[in-house]
Amino acid sequence: MLSTQDRPPAPSRSTGRWRRYARLAAANFVRGASYACGTSFIGLMTWWVQSH
């Protein structure tokens, strides 16, 4: 039987890879959300200035 020390470290490596992809996706989502909020805020200010 294999003990815990004889197991290959492949699952931890794939877990780290998926965690890195998840962190990258989260960072890109936050970046896109902040860009969208900034763009909509500028559009709202432009509309407000033109309508008043």
N, C-alpha and C positions, 0 to 999 in steps of 0.2 A: 504494500500500500504506500501511497505517496503522502508524506507529511506536508505541512503547510510551507516548509522551507524548500521542498523539492518542486513546487509548482512553478511554472514559468510566469513571469510578471506581465504577460500579455493583457489580461483584463484591466489592470491598473493603467497601462499605457493607453489603451483605447478609451478608458474613462477620462483620462487627462485630455485626450484629443477632443472628445465630445464636449468636455467642460470648456475647453478653449474656444471651440466653435460656438457654443452657447454664449460665452462672454462676448465674443466678437459680434454675434447677431444682436445681443442686447445693446452693445455700444452703438451699433449702426442704427438700431431702432430709436434709441434716445437721440442720436444725432439728427435723424430724419424728423422726429417729432419736434425737436427744438427748432429746426429749420422751418417746418410747417407753421409752428406757432408764431415765429418771427415774421414770416411772410404774411400770414393772415392779420397780424397786428398792424403791419405797415399798410396793408390794403384797407383795414378798418379805419385807420387814421386818415388815409387819403380820401376815403368815402365821406368821413365825418367833416373834413375841411371843405370838401366840395359842396356838401349838402347844406352847410350852415353859413 
